[in-house]
Structure formats: C-alpha cells, structure tokens
C-alpha cells in the first residue's frame, strides 16, 4: 500500500514527522541544517527556498537517497513549523521581537500558492488564522506546553 507523502518544512529533529508517519504518511523533511536524528529522508536547505522552488514547478531533492527528486504534485499535504522566537513570550517580555524574522506570513503566502492542505504549527501569540490550541500533555508528550 502506498502511503501519502507529507512535506515537513522547518522540520527540526522530527517530532511532528513521527506523528504524521504514525498517522499513515511517508515524510520528507527540510531544515537549514543537518538533523542527525531526523528519522526520515531529509533535505538540508532553506525551507522557504524549497517551498518557492516547488510552487514554481521545480523539483527538489538532489541529496535524497537514490537521487530521487520530488515535485509539488508528489505531496499530499504540507506541515510547517517556522521558528517561533519572534512570537515567544520571552521575545515579548524582553522587547526582542524585532530581532527575529516574521516567517509565518511569507510561509502562509507560499502555502496558499501551493494549493495543498497544510498545517502551520507555532506558539501562542503567532499570527495564525483560526488556530486550534493543543497541549503537549493531551498528546502524551509529558510537557505542559501549548502550541497552535
């Protein structure tokens, strides 16, 4: 049985990717630095650049095992976790918000152009549209941390 393919942008170590895999997706991750513990194929590149390339009709993935390349049409859905420093409580309390780029807006714009189902995950305070609040305890993560 072929599983649908999910693109995991700003993937980090892969916590969300494991959840998507358990839900029935094959996953391809993208992060700007190597993630030795990422449990699925990983493309080391800028996530927004990769998304721009896919939206423009290019293929991605020269680093993939076996040289496989992917096009937007290969992906059933997209998950993104842009860095949250700009929207964190610490940035708001210390006034350091402006030191970190707003990645949610540009990412959302590209996701809409991709015309695929997508999820943007971030911290409370991030400018997400109609977010659902999830607590780490409810997911069995053992941490009382909320995410949108």
GUNU-232248 format. One record per residue (C-alpha): residue number from 1; residue in one letter; y, z, x. Coordinates in steps of 0.001 Angstrom, whole numbers, plus 500000, padded with zeros to 6 digits. Layout:
N
num NUM; residu A; py Y; pz Z; px X
...
//
This chain:
148
num 1; residu X; py 500000; pz 500000; px 500000
num 2; residu X; py 503395; pz 499008; px 501378
num 3; residu X; py 505992; pz 501772; px 501167
num 4; residu X; py 509675; pz 501020; px 500533
num 5; residu X; py 511857; pz 501127; px 503637
num 6; residu X; py 514796; pz 503527; px 503925
num 7; residu X; py 517657; pz 503183; px 506427
num 8; residu X; py 518678; pz 506618; px 507743
num 9; residu X; py 522171; pz 506420; px 509284
num 10; residu X; py 523644; pz 509233; px 511409
num 11; residu X; py 520024; pz 510434; px 511379
num 12; residu X; py 520133; pz 513273; px 513899
num 13; residu X; py 516752; pz 514868; px 514517
num 14; residu X; py 515312; pz 513572; px 511248
num 15; residu X; py 515114; pz 516470; px 508789
num 16; residu X; py 516144; pz 514330; px 505834
num 17; residu X; py 513967; pz 511461; px 507062
num 18; residu X; py 510876; pz 513653; px 506857
num 19; residu X; py 511713; pz 514465; px 503240
num 20; residu X; py 512136; pz 510792; px 502391
num 21; residu X; py 508860; pz 509986; px 504123
num 22; residu X; py 507073; pz 512683; px 502124
num 23; residu X; py 508572; pz 511099; px 499000
num 24; residu X; py 506960; pz 507763; px 499882
num 25; residu X; py 509414; pz 505894; px 502114
num 26; residu X; py 508941; pz 504393; px 505533
num 27; residu X; py 512064; pz 505263; px 507516
num 28; residu X; py 514142; pz 503633; px 510261
num 29; residu X; py 516809; pz 505848; px 511812
num 30; residu X; py 520093; pz 505080; px 513540
num 31; residu X; py 522064; pz 507501; px 515686
num 32; residu X; py 524553; pz 507044; px 518517
num 33; residu X; py 522418; pz 508967; px 520992
num 34; residu X; py 518682; pz 509258; px 521679
num 35; residu X; py 516856; pz 511699; px 519431
num 36; residu X; py 513591; pz 512509; px 521234
num 37; residu X; py 512198; pz 514442; px 518251
num 38; residu X; py 513029; pz 511814; px 515621
num 39; residu X; py 509607; pz 511141; px 514080
num 40; residu X; py 510188; pz 507506; px 513031
num 41; residu X; py 511468; pz 504298; px 514647
num 42; residu X; py 514981; pz 504908; px 515980
num 43; residu X; py 517799; pz 502516; px 516836
num 44; residu X; py 520293; pz 504037; px 519281
num 45; residu X; py 523624; pz 502557; px 518245
num 46; residu X; py 526769; pz 503408; px 516289
num 47; residu X; py 525726; pz 503891; px 512645
num 48; residu X; py 528843; pz 502241; px 511184
num 49; residu X; py 528485; pz 499262; px 513513
num 50; residu X; py 524855; pz 498838; px 512436
num 51; residu X; py 525837; pz 499044; px 508770
num 52; residu X; py 528631; pz 496488; px 509321
num 53; residu X; py 526150; pz 494142; px 511007
num 54; residu X; py 523663; pz 494443; px 508146
num 55; residu X; py 526350; pz 493911; px 505491
num 56; residu X; py 527496; pz 490820; px 507427
num 57; residu X; py 523993; pz 489347; px 507265
num 58; residu X; py 522915; pz 490070; px 510827
num 59; residu X; py 519608; pz 491620; px 511774
num 60; residu X; py 519221; pz 494842; px 513756
num 61; residu X; py 516568; pz 496458; px 515881
num 62; residu X; py 516027; pz 494980; px 519323
num 63; residu X; py 514913; pz 498443; px 520517
num 64; residu X; py 512214; pz 498681; px 517833
num 65; residu X; py 508536; pz 498816; px 518852
num 66; residu X; py 507136; pz 495319; px 518984
num 67; residu X; py 510649; pz 493859; px 518875
num 68; residu X; py 510808; pz 493997; px 515059
num 69; residu X; py 514214; pz 493287; px 513609
num 70; residu X; py 515467; pz 494277; px 510155
num 71; residu X; py 517861; pz 492688; px 507662
num 72; residu X; py 519577; pz 494396; px 504746
num 73; residu X; py 517036; pz 492811; px 502396
num 74; residu X; py 514263; pz 494811; px 504131
num 75; residu X; py 515723; pz 498137; px 502991
num 76; residu X; py 515157; pz 499592; px 499536
num 77; residu X; py 517757; pz 502362; px 499993
num 78; residu X; py 520120; pz 503960; px 502496
num 79; residu X; py 520693; pz 507609; px 503388
num 80; residu X; py 523722; pz 508659; px 505455
num 81; residu X; py 524745; pz 511996; px 506949
num 82; residu X; py 528108; pz 511337; px 508620
num 83; residu X; py 529270; pz 514104; px 510964
num 84; residu X; py 530730; pz 516922; px 508885
num 85; residu X; py 533188; pz 518544; px 511316
num 86; residu X; py 536256; pz 517166; px 509529
num 87; residu X; py 535269; pz 518823; px 506239
num 88; residu X; py 533708; pz 522050; px 507503
num 89; residu X; py 535099; pz 525481; px 506634
num 90; residu X; py 535756; pz 526083; px 510322
num 91; residu X; py 537963; pz 522982; px 510600
num 92; residu X; py 539908; pz 524022; px 507501
num 93; residu X; py 540361; pz 527617; px 508732
num 94; residu X; py 541400; pz 526658; px 512267
num 95; residu X; py 543530; pz 523662; px 511301
num 96; residu X; py 541417; pz 521362; px 513478
num 97; residu X; py 540543; pz 518991; px 510647
num 98; residu X; py 542628; pz 516120; px 512041
num 99; residu X; py 540779; pz 516218; px 515371
num 100; residu X; py 537695; pz 514732; px 513718
num 101; residu X; py 537486; pz 511254; px 512153
num 102; residu X; py 537034; pz 510665; px 508437
num 103; residu X; py 533699; pz 508858; px 508361
num 104; residu X; py 532869; pz 509356; px 504676
num 105; residu X; py 535465; pz 506872; px 503357
num 106; residu X; py 534632; pz 503977; px 505698
num 107; residu X; py 530908; pz 504627; px 505264
num 108; residu X; py 531171; pz 504628; px 501458
num 109; residu X; py 533075; pz 501332; px 501523
num 110; residu X; py 530321; pz 499663; px 503577
num 111; residu X; py 527580; pz 501193; px 501419
num 112; residu X; py 529166; pz 499724; px 498303
num 113; residu X; py 529302; pz 496326; px 500020
num 114; residu X; py 525602; pz 496678; px 500917
num 115; residu X; py 524723; pz 496794; px 497203
num 116; residu X; py 521747; pz 499114; px 497778
num 117; residu X; py 521031; pz 502541; px 496294
num 118; residu X; py 522454; pz 505149; px 498663
num 119; residu X; py 522886; pz 508869; px 499245
num 120; residu X; py 525730; pz 510404; px 501252
num 121; residu X; py 524914; pz 513929; px 502420
num 122; residu X; py 527646; pz 516250; px 503689
num 123; residu X; py 529136; pz 519736; px 503459
num 124; residu X; py 531112; pz 521260; px 500582
num 125; residu X; py 534695; pz 520045; px 500930
num 126; residu X; py 533729; pz 516500; px 501925
num 127; residu X; py 535309; pz 513801; px 499738
num 128; residu X; py 532118; pz 512759; px 497951
num 129; residu X; py 532161; pz 511268; px 494461
num 130; residu X; py 530248; pz 513188; px 491761
num 131; residu X; py 528179; pz 515168; px 494261
num 132; residu X; py 525171; pz 517314; px 493475
num 133; residu X; py 525092; pz 520677; px 495271
num 134; residu X; py 521771; pz 521590; px 496864
num 135; residu X; py 520970; pz 524872; px 498635
num 136; residu X; py 518635; pz 524954; px 501613
num 137; residu X; py 516748; pz 527865; px 500026
num 138; residu X; py 515893; pz 525703; px 497000
num 139; residu X; py 514327; pz 523147; px 499336
num 140; residu X; py 512259; pz 525701; px 501212
num 141; residu X; py 514352; pz 525360; px 504372
num 142; residu X; py 514756; pz 529107; px 504813
num 143; residu X; py 518552; pz 528879; px 505149
num 144; residu X; py 521221; pz 529647; px 502580
num 145; residu X; py 523324; pz 526604; px 503315
num 146; residu X; py 524809; pz 524325; px 500707
num 147; residu X; py 525032; pz 520562; px 501002
num 148; residu X; py 526495; pz 517873; px 498792
//
